[in-house]
Amino acid sequence: MKKLILLLSIMGSLHACDQSHDTTVGYSNAMKIDTTTFNTIYSQYKEPALQHRRFKPKDVDSLLQLHKQKAVLDIVQIGKSFEGRAIYEASYGNGSKRVMLWSQMHGDEPTATMALFDLFNFLEGSQDGHDTIRDLLKSKLNIHFIPMLNPDGAERYQRRTAQGIDMNRDARAGHTVEGALLRARARVINPQYGFNLHDQNIYYNVPGTKNPVSISLLAPAFNESREINPVRENAMKIAAGMNDILQKYIPDAVAKYDDTYTPRGFGDNFQSWDASTVLIESGGMKGDPEKQQIRKLNFIIILNSLIQIAEGSYAQFNKQQYEDIPFNASQLHDVVIRNITVGTDSNSFKTDLAIRRNEMTVGRDYFVRGKVEDIGDLKESFGYDEVDADGLKLIAGKVDSLGIKSINDLTTAQAYDLLKNGVMAVKIKEVGETKEKSLHTFPVHLFTQSRFYMPITADFGGMANFYIGDSNGNLKYAILNGYLIGLSEEIDNSSIQLKNRVH
């Protein structure tokens, strides 16, 4: 009799464990939500106050206070940052499946934060034909969102905390107050599922292609040998479900993040704390510098995953579907120029050039600095924009030192005409108004100093400012501050969003 009781006890424990992580396959009645429905939901509930990446903690605070007044989400301040900025948690649902989502532990990675506010708007909606989804989430899940974990970093738009520590390498030691807070909330909530929300750089590509990785996924390892236990396997299934819907939006633009075990990393530790955790990294997409399309993708895959967790329907996917997602490659640049002739007529050579644009934050805006990232055989490298310059050569740009009186005297059309005629930089004589308009979108450099340097060749690490033209000096393209600009009437430059500053 004792043996029977013990056996029943063991079986009951195993069943409880299975229930907590939904290893049962009860998804025959799973919701079937098509892309049209997701698109409709998103367009209706996108948060209009967040349109650009460099929003501030006070913007988040203000929005959360508005959500608090609606009393659908339970909004509480759970702590303060190193510099005393408020850190909030929003909770939803009274179900038994506990889920934690945290965003912007790196202050310059805000894409998912925007998506969470879109999701908050949706959860507060009603009588729009989607109450069935809300009822499911509310009854099955107990969701805890931390939308901005590193407000000090967000204020500066920098990766690290005010202490200069990478918070995602602080899960073990807890040297940051923000990291210690996340650990403390994990102990209190004891989640069964976790979503670790980040941005990765825009230069990852799908291996063997020039496709930027728009979304990267990872079911982090919980130990150095990267074993797969039921907790991690469920994370793999959830990630496979994300990839399944992403392929309908961005086929061949999804990859896996590096799964090397990081004992200091939060995703790895959440996985070891028995929370099936998925890392979502928002990458790049051509023509989407503010990541608004990638924000939409975050909203869709997070909402879809919450539905599948509530139903247990993520069990329809398997770990092999996750394993089949390729790992990130890192071969992408803003511009790749192939077979260009560089140097003088008596001392020239043919080569490839790769160019990247580094962002420099100014308040809520930014400008870029384009530089030559690599020179040489770049056959395996790709560019968001590419030019085969075979038969063409690098031509130095000219500087107009006589210039114009004021920045107000220049139009975009005039600047483009200057650029087409070989002038890349124009002096502005009046400095006063220029200070207020230090950031600009003109397709030429503007400067107020006595001289402006224009490179005569392509130097590794040097400024990316030159022309591509033929042997007769006819200009075909301009590389202005790392942007590729076509100079013929047939080339459409309307999609180029220049981000320059007055020098």
C-alpha positions as CSV (number, residue, x, y, z in Angstrom):
1,M,0.0,0.0,0.0
2,K,2.9,2.4,0.9
3,K,4.4,1.6,-2.5
4,L,1.2,2.5,-4.3
5,I,0.8,5.8,-2.4
6,L,4.4,6.6,-3.2
7,L,3.9,5.8,-6.9
8,L,0.7,7.9,-7.1
9,S,2.6,10.7,-5.3
10,I,5.4,10.6,-7.9
11,M,3.0,10.5,-10.8
12,G,1.1,13.4,-9.3
13,S,4.3,15.4,-9.1
14,L,5.2,14.6,-12.6
15,H,1.8,15.6,-13.8
16,A,2.0,18.9,-11.9
17,C,5.4,19.6,-13.6
18,D,3.9,18.8,-17.0
19,Q,1.0,21.1,-16.4
20,S,3.2,24.0,-15.3
21,H,5.1,23.8,-18.5
22,D,2.3,22.6,-20.9
23,T,4.1,19.6,-22.2
24,T,0.7,18.1,-22.9
25,V,-0.6,18.4,-26.5
26,G,-4.0,20.0,-26.0
27,Y,-4.1,22.4,-29.0
28,S,-6.7,20.9,-31.3
29,N,-9.0,23.9,-30.5
30,A,-6.2,26.5,-30.7
31,M,-7.1,29.9,-32.0
32,K,-6.2,30.4,-35.7
33,I,-5.4,34.1,-36.1
34,D,-4.4,35.1,-39.6
35,T,-2.0,38.0,-40.6
36,T,-4.9,40.2,-41.6
37,T,-6.4,40.0,-38.1
38,F,-3.0,40.7,-36.5
39,N,-2.5,43.7,-38.9
40,T,-6.0,45.1,-37.9
41,I,-5.3,44.7,-34.2
42,Y,-2.0,46.4,-34.5
43,S,-3.1,49.3,-36.5
44,Q,-5.9,49.9,-34.1
45,Y,-3.8,49.8,-30.9
46,K,-0.4,51.1,-31.9
47,E,0.6,53.7,-29.3
48,P,0.9,57.1,-31.2
49,A,3.0,58.8,-28.5
50,L,6.0,56.6,-29.4
51,Q,7.2,57.0,-32.9
52,H,10.9,57.4,-32.6
53,R,13.5,55.3,-30.7
54,R,15.0,58.0,-28.5
55,F,12.1,58.5,-26.1
56,K,12.8,59.3,-22.5
57,P,11.9,57.7,-19.2
58,K,9.5,60.5,-18.5
59,D,7.6,59.6,-21.7
60,V,7.2,56.0,-20.3
61,D,6.2,57.3,-16.9
62,S,3.5,59.5,-18.4
63,L,2.1,56.7,-20.4
64,L,2.0,54.4,-17.5
65,Q,0.1,56.9,-15.4
66,L,-2.5,57.0,-18.1
67,H,-2.7,53.2,-18.1
68,K,-3.0,53.2,-14.4
69,Q,-6.1,55.4,-14.5
70,K,-7.8,52.9,-16.7
71,A,-7.3,50.2,-14.0
72,V,-7.1,47.3,-16.4
73,L,-3.4,46.8,-15.9
74,D,-2.1,46.8,-12.3
75,I,0.7,49.5,-12.5
76,V,3.1,49.6,-9.6
77,Q,6.5,51.2,-9.0
78,I,8.8,48.3,-8.0
79,G,12.0,50.2,-7.5
80,K,14.3,53.0,-8.6
81,S,17.4,53.1,-10.8
82,F,20.9,54.0,-9.6
83,E,20.1,57.7,-10.3
84,G,16.6,57.5,-8.7
85,R,14.4,57.1,-11.8
86,A,11.2,55.1,-11.3
87,I,11.0,51.5,-12.5
88,Y,7.5,50.1,-13.0
89,E,5.8,46.8,-13.5
90,A,2.5,46.3,-15.2
91,S,0.5,43.1,-14.4
92,Y,-2.4,41.5,-16.2
93,G,-4.5,38.4,-15.7
94,N,-5.3,36.1,-12.8
95,G,-4.4,32.7,-14.3
96,S,-2.1,30.1,-13.0
97,K,0.6,30.4,-15.7
98,R,3.1,33.0,-14.7
99,V,4.9,35.0,-17.4
100,M,7.6,37.7,-17.1
101,L,8.6,40.1,-19.9
102,W,11.3,42.7,-19.4
103,S,12.5,45.3,-22.0
104,Q,15.2,47.9,-22.3
105,M,17.7,46.5,-19.8
106,H,20.0,48.1,-22.4
107,G,19.0,51.7,-22.6
108,D,19.5,52.0,-26.4
109,E,17.4,49.0,-27.2
110,P,13.8,50.3,-27.2
111,T,12.0,48.5,-30.0
112,A,10.2,46.0,-27.8
113,T,9.3,48.7,-25.3
114,M,7.2,50.4,-27.9
115,A,5.6,47.1,-28.8
116,L,4.7,46.5,-25.1
117,F,2.8,49.8,-25.0
118,D,0.9,48.7,-28.1
119,L,0.1,45.5,-26.3
120,F,-1.1,47.4,-23.2
121,N,-3.5,49.4,-25.4
122,F,-4.8,46.1,-26.8
123,L,-5.3,44.5,-23.4
124,E,-7.4,47.6,-22.4
125,G,-9.6,47.4,-25.4
126,S,-13.1,45.8,-25.5
127,Q,-16.0,45.1,-27.8
128,D,-13.9,45.1,-30.9
129,G,-14.3,41.5,-31.8
130,H,-11.2,40.4,-29.9
131,D,-12.5,39.9,-26.4
132,T,-12.1,36.2,-26.7
133,I,-8.3,36.7,-26.8
134,R,-8.3,39.0,-23.8
135,D,-10.6,36.6,-21.8
136,L,-8.2,33.7,-22.6
137,L,-5.1,35.7,-21.5
138,K,-6.8,37.0,-18.4
139,S,-8.1,33.7,-17.2
140,K,-5.0,31.5,-18.0
141,L,-2.1,33.8,-17.5
142,N,-0.6,36.0,-14.8
143,I,1.6,38.4,-16.9
144,H,4.2,40.7,-15.4
145,F,5.7,43.4,-17.7
146,I,8.8,45.5,-16.9
147,P,8.8,47.9,-19.9
148,M,11.9,49.9,-19.1
149,L,14.4,48.3,-16.8
150,N,17.3,50.7,-17.4
151,P,15.9,54.2,-17.4
152,D,19.3,55.8,-16.7
153,G,20.6,54.2,-19.9
154,A,17.5,55.2,-21.8
155,E,17.9,58.8,-20.7
156,R,21.3,58.9,-22.3
157,Y,20.4,56.4,-25.1
158,Q,23.3,54.2,-24.1
159,R,23.6,50.5,-23.6
160,R,25.0,50.4,-20.0
161,T,23.6,51.6,-16.7
162,A,24.6,54.9,-15.1
163,Q,27.3,52.8,-13.2
164,G,28.8,51.8,-16.6
165,I,27.8,48.2,-16.1
166,D,26.2,46.0,-18.7
167,M,23.1,44.9,-16.8
168,N,22.7,41.8,-18.9
169,R,26.0,40.6,-17.5
170,D,24.8,41.2,-13.9
171,A,22.4,38.3,-13.2
172,R,24.9,36.5,-11.0
173,A,26.5,39.3,-9.0
174,G,23.7,41.9,-8.8
175,H,26.1,44.8,-8.7
176,T,23.5,47.1,-10.4
177,V,20.4,48.1,-8.5
178,E,18.4,47.4,-11.6
179,G,19.8,43.9,-12.1
180,A,19.2,43.1,-8.4
181,L,15.6,44.3,-8.8
182,L,15.0,42.0,-11.7
183,R,16.4,39.0,-9.7
184,A,14.2,40.0,-6.8
185,R,11.1,40.1,-9.0
186,A,12.0,36.7,-10.5
187,R,12.1,35.3,-7.0
188,V,8.7,36.7,-6.0
189,I,6.9,35.9,-9.3
190,N,8.6,32.6,-9.9
191,P,7.7,32.7,-13.6
192,Q,7.2,29.6,-15.7
193,Y,7.9,31.6,-18.9
194,G,10.2,34.5,-19.7
195,F,10.6,37.0,-22.5
196,N,14.0,38.8,-22.6
197,L,13.5,41.7,-25.1
198,H,16.5,43.4,-26.8
199,D,17.8,45.0,-30.0
200,Q,20.8,43.7,-31.9
201,N,22.9,45.7,-34.3
202,I,21.5,46.0,-37.9
203,Y,24.5,44.3,-39.5
204,Y,23.6,40.7,-38.9
205,N,22.5,38.9,-42.0
206,V,20.9,35.5,-42.7
207,P,23.9,33.3,-43.6
208,G,24.7,33.2,-47.3
209,T,22.3,36.0,-48.2
210,K,22.2,39.8,-48.1
211,N,19.0,39.6,-46.1
212,P,19.2,41.6,-42.8
213,V,18.1,39.7,-39.8
214,S,15.0,41.6,-38.7
215,I,14.2,39.3,-35.7
216,S,16.7,37.1,-34.0
217,L,15.4,34.4,-31.5
218,L,17.1,32.3,-28.9
219,A,16.2,29.7,-26.3
220,P,19.2,30.4,-24.1
221,A,21.3,27.6,-22.6
222,F,21.0,26.9,-18.9
223,N,24.5,25.3,-18.6
224,E,27.8,25.3,-20.3
225,S,27.2,22.1,-22.2
226,R,24.0,23.6,-23.7
227,E,21.8,20.6,-22.7
228,I,18.1,20.6,-23.6
229,N,15.8,19.8,-20.6
230,P,12.0,20.2,-20.7
231,V,12.2,23.9,-19.7
232,R,14.6,24.8,-22.5
233,E,12.8,22.6,-24.9
234,N,9.5,24.5,-24.3
235,A,11.4,27.7,-24.9
236,M,12.5,26.2,-28.3
237,K,8.9,25.4,-29.1
238,I,7.7,28.9,-28.3
239,A,10.5,30.3,-30.5
240,A,9.6,27.9,-33.3
241,G,6.0,29.2,-33.0
242,M,7.3,32.8,-33.3
243,N,9.3,31.9,-36.4
244,D,6.3,30.2,-37.9
245,I,4.3,33.4,-38.0
246,L,7.4,35.6,-38.8
247,Q,7.9,33.7,-42.0
248,K,4.5,35.0,-43.1
249,Y,5.8,38.6,-42.7
250,I,9.5,38.4,-43.2
251,P,10.5,35.2,-45.0
252,D,14.2,34.5,-44.8
253,A,14.8,37.4,-42.4
254,V,14.9,35.4,-39.1
255,A,17.9,33.9,-37.4
256,K,19.0,32.5,-34.1
257,Y,21.3,34.4,-31.7
258,D,24.5,32.8,-30.4
259,D,23.6,30.2,-27.8
260,T,26.9,30.1,-26.0
261,Y,26.2,29.8,-22.3
262,T,26.8,33.0,-20.4
263,P,26.7,32.5,-16.6
264,R,26.3,36.2,-16.0
265,G,23.4,36.6,-18.5
266,F,19.8,37.0,-17.4
267,G,18.3,34.8,-20.1
268,D,20.6,31.9,-19.3
269,N,19.8,32.3,-15.6
270,F,16.1,32.6,-16.1
271,Q,16.3,29.3,-18.0
272,S,18.2,27.7,-15.1
273,W,15.5,29.1,-12.7
274,D,13.0,26.9,-14.6
275,A,11.4,29.7,-16.6
276,S,11.1,28.7,-20.3
277,T,12.8,31.9,-21.7
278,V,13.0,33.3,-25.2
279,L,15.3,36.1,-26.2
280,I,13.9,38.4,-28.9
281,E,16.4,40.6,-30.6
282,S,15.1,43.3,-32.9
283,G,17.6,43.7,-35.8
284,G,17.4,45.7,-39.0
285,M,15.2,46.2,-42.0
286,K,15.9,48.4,-45.0
287,G,13.9,51.6,-45.0
288,D,13.0,51.2,-41.3
289,P,15.6,53.3,-39.4
290,E,13.2,53.9,-36.5
291,K,12.3,50.2,-36.4
292,Q,8.6,50.8,-36.6
293,Q,8.0,47.7,-38.8
294,I,10.1,45.6,-36.5
295,R,8.1,47.0,-33.5
296,K,5.0,45.6,-35.2
297,L,6.6,42.2,-35.6
298,N,7.4,42.3,-31.8
299,F,3.8,43.0,-31.0
300,I,2.6,40.2,-33.2
301,I,5.0,37.5,-32.0
302,I,4.6,38.4,-28.3
303,L,0.8,38.5,-28.5
304,N,0.7,35.2,-30.5
305,S,3.1,33.5,-28.0
306,L,1.0,34.6,-25.0
307,I,-2.0,33.1,-26.7
308,Q,-0.1,29.9,-27.4
309,I,1.2,29.7,-23.8
310,A,-2.4,30.3,-22.5
311,E,-3.7,27.5,-24.7
312,G,-0.7,25.2,-24.4
313,S,-0.7,25.2,-28.2
314,Y,3.0,25.9,-28.6
315,A,3.4,22.2,-28.0
316,Q,2.4,21.7,-31.7
317,F,6.0,22.8,-32.5
318,N,9.1,20.9,-31.9
319,K,12.7,21.6,-31.1
320,Q,13.9,20.6,-34.5
321,Q,11.9,23.4,-36.0
322,Y,13.8,25.7,-33.7
323,E,17.2,24.1,-34.5
324,D,16.5,24.6,-38.2
325,I,16.5,28.4,-37.8
326,P,20.0,29.5,-39.0
327,F,22.4,31.3,-36.7
328,N,23.2,35.0,-37.3
329,A,26.0,35.8,-39.7
330,S,27.7,39.2,-39.4
331,Q,28.6,40.1,-43.0
332,L,26.3,43.1,-43.6
333,H,27.2,46.7,-44.1
334,D,25.3,49.9,-45.0
335,V,27.0,50.1,-48.4
336,V,29.3,47.7,-50.3
337,I,31.1,48.9,-53.4
338,R,32.7,46.2,-55.6
339,N,35.5,46.5,-58.1
340,I,36.1,50.2,-57.6
341,T,39.5,51.7,-58.8
342,V,41.2,53.7,-56.0
343,G,44.3,55.9,-56.2
344,T,45.9,58.0,-58.8
345,D,46.3,57.1,-62.5
346,S,49.9,56.2,-62.0
347,N,49.4,54.3,-58.7
348,S,45.9,52.8,-58.6
349,F,44.3,49.4,-57.6
350,K,41.0,47.8,-57.9
351,T,39.3,46.7,-54.7
352,D,36.0,46.4,-52.7
353,L,34.9,48.9,-50.0
354,A,32.5,48.3,-47.1
355,I,30.9,51.3,-45.4
356,R,29.0,51.6,-42.1
357,R,27.2,54.6,-40.5
358,N,27.7,55.1,-36.7
359,E,24.8,56.9,-34.9
360,M,25.6,59.8,-32.6
361,T,22.8,60.7,-30.2
362,V,21.7,64.4,-29.7
363,G,18.8,64.6,-27.3
364,R,15.9,62.8,-28.9
365,D,17.6,62.8,-32.3
366,Y,20.8,61.7,-33.9
367,F,23.2,62.1,-36.8
368,V,25.6,59.6,-38.4
369,R,29.2,59.4,-39.1
370,G,29.9,57.3,-42.2
371,K,33.3,55.5,-42.3
372,V,35.1,53.0,-44.4
373,E,34.7,49.8,-42.4
374,D,36.8,47.5,-44.6
375,I,38.9,47.4,-47.8
376,G,39.9,44.4,-49.8
377,D,38.3,41.2,-51.0
378,L,34.7,41.4,-49.7
379,K,33.1,38.8,-51.8
380,E,31.4,37.3,-48.7
381,S,30.2,40.7,-47.5
382,F,26.9,42.3,-48.3
383,G,25.3,45.8,-48.2
384,Y,21.9,47.2,-47.6
385,D,22.9,49.0,-50.8
386,E,25.4,47.7,-53.2
387,V,27.2,49.0,-56.3
388,D,29.3,47.1,-58.9
389,A,31.8,49.9,-59.8
390,D,33.7,47.8,-62.3
391,G,35.1,50.3,-64.8
392,L,34.5,53.2,-62.4
393,K,36.8,55.0,-60.0
394,L,36.8,56.9,-56.8
395,I,36.7,60.7,-57.3
396,A,37.3,63.2,-54.5
397,G,34.6,65.7,-53.7
398,K,35.0,69.5,-53.8
399,V,34.5,72.1,-51.1
400,D,32.7,75.4,-51.6
401,S,34.5,77.7,-49.3
402,L,32.7,80.8,-50.5
403,G,29.5,79.2,-49.3
404,I,26.2,80.7,-48.5
405,K,25.1,83.3,-46.0
406,S,22.6,81.2,-44.0
407,I,21.3,77.7,-43.8
408,N,17.9,79.2,-44.6
409,D,19.3,80.2,-48.0
410,L,19.7,76.5,-49.1
411,T,16.9,74.2,-50.4
412,T,17.2,70.5,-50.8
413,A,17.0,70.8,-54.6
414,Q,19.8,73.3,-54.6
415,A,21.9,71.0,-52.4
416,Y,21.3,68.1,-54.7
417,D,22.3,70.2,-57.7
418,L,25.6,71.1,-55.9
419,L,26.1,67.4,-55.1
420,K,25.5,66.5,-58.8
421,N,28.2,69.0,-59.8
422,G,30.9,67.6,-57.6
423,V,30.4,69.8,-54.5
424,M,30.1,67.8,-51.3
425,A,30.6,70.5,-48.6
426,V,29.4,74.1,-48.4
427,K,30.4,76.8,-45.9
428,I,27.8,78.7,-44.0
429,K,28.9,82.2,-43.0
430,E,26.3,83.0,-40.4
431,V,26.8,80.8,-37.3
432,G,23.9,82.0,-35.1
433,E,20.9,80.3,-36.6
434,T,23.0,77.3,-37.6
435,K,23.5,76.3,-34.0
436,E,19.7,75.8,-33.7
437,K,19.7,73.8,-36.8
438,S,22.8,71.8,-36.3
439,L,21.1,68.6,-37.5
440,H,20.0,68.6,-41.1
441,T,18.9,66.4,-44.0
442,F,20.6,68.2,-46.9
443,P,22.5,66.0,-49.3
444,V,25.7,68.0,-48.7
445,H,28.0,68.6,-45.8
446,L,27.5,72.0,-44.2
447,F,30.3,73.6,-42.1
448,T,31.0,76.8,-40.3
449,Q,34.7,76.3,-39.4
450,S,37.5,77.8,-41.5
451,R,38.2,74.7,-43.5
452,F,36.5,71.3,-44.2
453,Y,38.6,68.2,-45.0
454,M,37.5,66.1,-47.9
455,P,39.4,62.8,-48.4
456,I,41.1,62.2,-51.7
457,T,41.0,58.4,-51.4
458,A,39.4,55.7,-49.4
459,D,41.3,55.1,-46.1
460,F,40.5,52.3,-43.7
461,G,38.5,53.8,-40.9
462,G,38.4,57.2,-42.7
463,M,35.4,59.3,-43.6
464,A,33.1,57.9,-46.3
465,N,32.8,61.0,-48.5
466,F,33.7,60.6,-52.2
467,Y,32.2,60.1,-55.6
468,I,32.1,57.1,-58.0
469,G,32.6,58.1,-61.6
470,D,34.0,57.1,-64.9
471,S,37.5,57.9,-66.4
472,N,36.2,61.1,-68.0
473,G,35.1,62.5,-64.6
474,N,31.4,61.9,-65.1
475,L,29.8,61.3,-61.6
476,K,27.5,58.4,-61.2
477,Y,27.1,58.1,-57.4
478,A,27.9,60.1,-54.3
479,I,29.0,58.4,-51.1
480,L,28.0,61.2,-48.6
481,N,28.7,60.5,-45.0
482,G,28.2,56.8,-45.7
483,Y,24.9,57.2,-47.7
484,L,24.8,56.0,-51.3
485,I,23.1,58.7,-53.4
486,G,22.4,58.2,-57.1
487,L,23.2,61.2,-59.3
488,S,21.2,60.3,-62.4
489,E,17.6,61.3,-62.9
490,E,16.6,57.7,-63.2
491,I,17.7,56.8,-59.7
492,D,15.1,57.2,-57.0
493,N,16.6,58.6,-53.8
494,S,13.3,59.3,-52.1
495,S,13.8,56.5,-49.6
496,I,17.1,57.9,-48.3
497,Q,16.6,59.4,-44.9
498,L,19.8,61.5,-44.4
499,K,20.9,62.3,-40.8
500,N,23.7,64.8,-41.0
501,R,25.0,67.6,-38.8
502,V,26.6,71.0,-39.4
503,H,30.4,70.7,-38.8
